[in-house]
Every structure is written in C-alpha cells, then in structure tokens.
C-alpha cells in the first residue's frame, strides 16, 4: 500500500510540474554532432538520420507551443493603443521564435545532408 502511495505521489508531482515546463516553450537542442559521412558505417548514418528526424519533430512541437502560447488578437473589440502595441510585440516575438526555429532546423538538415553526400561518395569509391 505504501508503494502505491509513493507512485501516486510521484505521478501527481510530475503532473503538476509538466505544465510549467511546457508553458515556457523551450526550444529543443540540435544534435551535437553527426557521423563523418566519409568514414561512417550505414548504421551510424541511420542513427544520425534518426536524430535529425527527432529534432525536426521536436521543433514542430516547439513551434506549436509557441503558436498556442501567443493568443490571437481579440476580434470585434476596440483595442487601446497600449493593447495594440502589446499584441504587436507578442506577435513579433512569436514570429521571431518561429523563424529562428525554422532556420536552425534548416541548418541541421543542411549539415547532415553534407554528410549524406560524403557517405554516398565514399560508397562509390568502395565499389
């Protein structure tokens, strides 16, 4: 019975802390390195590809969080100048986060694609 309570307490704490982590929309970290395509095995390249795909999926989740974090401007209501400026600032920040994440994702894909090309060239030489 005590064990059940420990598990239940852990789940409650996890549930309470998860929204706080999610609410911050923390961008995922890019893979720290890729296999050297000129010398890597097929297994290493596949593992690298999996890491890139996971990063891309994490970035899509991050962008969704950013979009949901920034509420749309109210419709049908007259906004004060201060409210308009605040809304424009939030939208500008959202767009910047979105664009930065797309640029980072593209840079990761470009870097891995260079290693794929090197891998393919090395495979041609080995035949």
Helices and strands as residue ranges (DSSP letters): H 2-23, H 42-69, H 81-126
